[in-house]
Amino acid sequence: MDFNTFAAYGYFFLIVFLVVGSYSYIYHLYKNRKDSTGVDYEHYSDMALKDDIGDAPVKPMSDEKKK
């Protein structure tokens, strides 16, 4: 087995490892979308685009305190 064949196998297995690792990380992110406090921050992602004074708030809040 010469060096070029060894390099080709190494490249192939590296790419397979990176693809599997990337997909497993993406799956982990979507599976655990909430942080430890139970808040899902994905709806905050376009807050920079919707920042006009007339836009609806990202998370509506009431003036009453929670009991």
C-alpha positions as CSV (number, residue, x, y, z in Angstrom):
1,M,0.0,0.0,0.0
2,D,1.6,3.3,-1.1
3,F,1.2,6.6,0.5
4,N,-1.5,7.9,-1.9
5,T,-3.8,5.0,-1.2
6,F,-3.3,5.5,2.6
7,A,-4.0,9.3,2.2
8,A,-7.2,8.6,0.2
9,Y,-8.5,6.2,2.9
10,G,-7.6,8.6,5.6
11,Y,-9.4,11.5,3.8
12,F,-12.5,9.3,3.3
13,F,-12.7,8.3,6.9
14,L,-12.0,11.9,8.1
15,I,-14.9,13.2,5.9
16,V,-17.3,10.4,7.2
17,F,-16.3,11.2,10.8
18,L,-16.9,15.0,10.3
19,V,-20.3,14.4,8.6
20,V,-21.4,12.1,11.3
21,G,-20.1,14.4,14.0
22,S,-21.8,17.4,12.4
23,Y,-25.2,15.7,12.1
24,S,-25.0,14.4,15.6
25,Y,-24.2,17.9,17.0
26,I,-27.1,19.4,15.0
27,Y,-29.4,16.7,16.3
28,H,-28.2,17.4,19.9
29,L,-28.9,21.1,19.4
30,Y,-32.5,20.6,18.1
31,K,-33.2,18.0,20.8
32,N,-32.1,20.2,23.6
33,R,-33.5,23.5,22.4
34,K,-34.3,24.7,25.9
35,D,-31.7,25.8,28.4
36,S,-31.6,24.7,32.0
37,T,-34.2,27.3,33.0
38,G,-36.7,25.9,30.5
39,V,-36.6,28.9,28.1
40,D,-36.5,28.4,24.4
41,Y,-34.4,31.1,22.9
42,E,-35.0,30.3,19.2
43,H,-37.8,32.9,18.9
44,Y,-35.2,35.6,19.9
45,S,-33.1,34.8,16.8
46,D,-34.7,37.5,14.5
47,M,-34.9,40.2,17.2
48,A,-32.3,42.3,15.3
49,L,-34.5,42.3,12.2
50,K,-37.7,43.2,14.0
51,D,-36.5,46.1,16.1
52,D,-38.8,48.9,14.9
53,I,-40.9,50.7,17.5
54,G,-44.1,49.5,16.0
55,D,-43.1,45.8,15.9
56,A,-44.6,43.3,18.4
57,P,-42.4,42.4,21.3
58,V,-40.5,39.2,21.2
59,K,-42.0,38.0,24.5
60,P,-45.1,39.9,25.7
61,M,-45.1,40.7,29.4
62,S,-48.0,41.9,31.6
63,D,-47.9,44.5,34.2
64,E,-49.2,42.2,36.9
65,K,-46.7,40.3,38.9
66,K,-46.9,36.5,39.0
67,K,-48.2,35.1,42.3
